[in-house]
């Protein structure tokens, strides 16, 4: 089955928000809709999202990326293309869709002069670590952040 990758638009908000909810269930569907409008559907040239569709034109996955101008662990350039999130429905995994989405994100970043592509994943998320390795990312650091209230 051939997948189609497109830049996400306002018409994608509902299926895109539902895919985000599957990836980040600790936020509500309403929160996801609002975030899409603020971060990815504004006129900002600092963020992009791509939607993957199947032959029936159903949204089956997404990738979101931003340009980060602050320090990105393991990177030495600025701005750095940063993969903020990627998700493929479980039934559609292992079909190369994540690779197609990452290639679209990488092309966008290269067109803006980026020479490094960063990402992160929680220490305990071994499935995400494996996906990143399969997509050609190399691990640079393992970090645990701490805080102390004052």
C-alpha positions as CSV (number, residue, x, y, z in Angstrom):
1,X,0.0,0.0,0.0
2,X,1.4,3.4,-1.0
3,X,1.2,6.2,1.6
4,X,0.9,9.8,0.7
5,X,2.6,12.5,2.8
6,X,1.3,16.0,2.8
7,X,1.8,19.2,4.9
8,X,-0.9,19.3,7.5
9,X,-3.6,22.0,7.0
10,X,-6.6,23.2,8.9
11,X,-8.6,20.5,7.2
12,X,-6.6,17.9,9.1
13,X,-7.2,19.2,12.6
14,X,-9.7,16.5,13.7
15,X,-7.9,13.3,12.6
16,X,-4.5,14.9,13.5
17,X,-5.7,15.8,17.0
18,X,-7.0,12.2,17.5
19,X,-3.6,10.8,16.4
20,X,-1.9,13.1,18.9
21,X,-4.3,12.0,21.6
22,X,-3.1,8.4,21.0
23,X,0.5,9.5,21.3
24,X,0.0,11.9,24.2
25,X,-3.0,10.7,26.1
26,X,-2.2,12.9,29.2
27,X,-3.7,15.9,27.3
28,X,-7.3,16.3,26.2
29,X,-8.5,16.2,22.6
30,X,-9.5,19.9,23.1
31,X,-5.9,20.7,24.3
32,X,-4.5,19.0,21.2
33,X,-6.8,21.0,18.8
34,X,-5.8,24.2,20.5
35,X,-2.1,23.4,20.3
36,X,-2.3,22.6,16.6
37,X,-3.8,26.1,15.9
38,X,-1.2,27.8,18.0
39,X,1.9,25.9,17.0
40,X,1.4,24.4,13.6
41,X,-1.3,26.2,11.8
42,X,-0.2,29.8,12.4
43,X,1.9,31.7,9.9
44,X,5.1,30.7,11.7
45,X,8.0,29.5,9.6
46,X,9.4,27.8,12.7
47,X,7.1,24.7,12.7
48,X,5.8,22.2,10.3
49,X,3.6,19.1,10.5
50,X,3.1,16.3,7.9
51,X,0.2,13.9,7.7
52,X,0.5,10.4,6.2
53,X,-2.6,9.1,4.4
54,X,-3.4,5.6,3.2
55,X,-5.1,4.7,-0.1
56,X,-8.5,5.4,1.4
57,X,-7.3,9.0,2.2
58,X,-7.5,8.3,6.0
59,X,-4.9,10.0,8.2
60,X,-2.7,7.2,9.6
61,X,0.2,9.1,11.1
62,X,1.9,12.4,11.6
63,X,5.2,14.0,12.2
64,X,5.7,17.5,13.8
65,X,8.9,19.4,13.7
66,X,10.3,22.8,14.8
67,X,13.4,24.8,14.3
68,X,15.2,25.1,17.6
69,X,17.6,28.0,18.1
70,X,18.5,27.1,21.7
71,X,21.0,24.3,22.6
72,X,19.9,20.8,21.4
73,X,21.7,18.0,23.2
74,X,24.4,16.5,21.0
75,X,24.1,19.1,18.2
76,X,26.5,21.9,17.4
77,X,24.7,24.0,14.8
78,X,21.8,26.4,15.0
79,X,19.0,26.3,14.1
80,X,18.5,22.6,14.6
81,X,15.6,20.8,13.0
82,X,13.8,19.0,15.8
83,X,11.4,16.2,15.6
84,X,8.8,17.1,18.2
85,X,6.6,14.1,17.7
86,X,5.9,11.2,15.3
87,X,3.1,8.7,15.5
88,X,1.7,6.0,13.2
89,X,-1.4,4.0,14.0
90,X,-0.4,0.6,15.3
91,X,-2.2,-1.2,12.4
92,X,-0.2,0.9,9.9
93,X,3.3,0.4,11.4
94,X,6.2,-1.4,9.8
95,X,5.2,-0.1,6.3
96,X,7.8,2.6,6.0
97,X,5.5,5.4,6.9
98,X,7.6,6.8,9.7
99,X,10.6,6.9,7.2
100,X,8.5,8.8,4.7
101,X,7.4,11.3,7.3
102,X,10.9,11.8,8.6
103,X,12.2,12.3,5.0
104,X,9.5,15.0,4.5
105,X,10.6,16.7,7.7
106,X,14.3,16.5,6.8
107,X,13.6,18.0,3.4
108,X,11.8,20.9,5.0
109,X,14.7,21.4,7.4
110,X,17.3,21.3,4.7
111,X,15.4,23.8,2.7
112,X,15.8,26.2,5.6
113,X,19.5,25.6,6.0
114,X,19.5,23.1,8.8
115,X,22.4,20.6,8.9
116,X,21.4,18.6,12.0
117,X,18.2,16.8,12.9
118,X,17.6,16.3,16.6
119,X,15.0,14.5,18.6
120,X,14.5,13.0,22.0
121,X,12.6,10.3,23.8
122,X,12.1,9.4,27.5
123,X,14.7,7.1,29.0
124,X,12.2,4.3,29.5
125,X,10.7,4.4,25.9
126,X,12.7,1.6,24.3
127,X,10.3,1.4,21.4
128,X,11.0,5.1,20.5
129,X,14.7,4.4,20.8
130,X,14.4,1.6,18.4
131,X,12.4,3.7,15.9
132,X,14.9,6.5,16.1
133,X,17.7,4.1,15.4
134,X,15.8,2.6,12.4
135,X,15.3,6.1,11.1
136,X,19.0,6.8,11.1
137,X,19.3,8.8,14.3
138,X,22.2,8.1,16.6
139,X,22.0,8.4,20.3
140,X,24.1,11.3,21.7
141,X,23.3,11.6,25.4
142,X,21.2,10.2,28.2
143,X,20.1,12.8,30.6
144,X,18.1,13.0,33.8
145,X,16.9,16.5,34.7
146,X,16.4,17.5,38.3
147,X,14.7,20.5,40.0
148,X,14.4,21.8,43.5
149,X,11.6,24.2,44.5
150,X,12.7,27.4,46.1
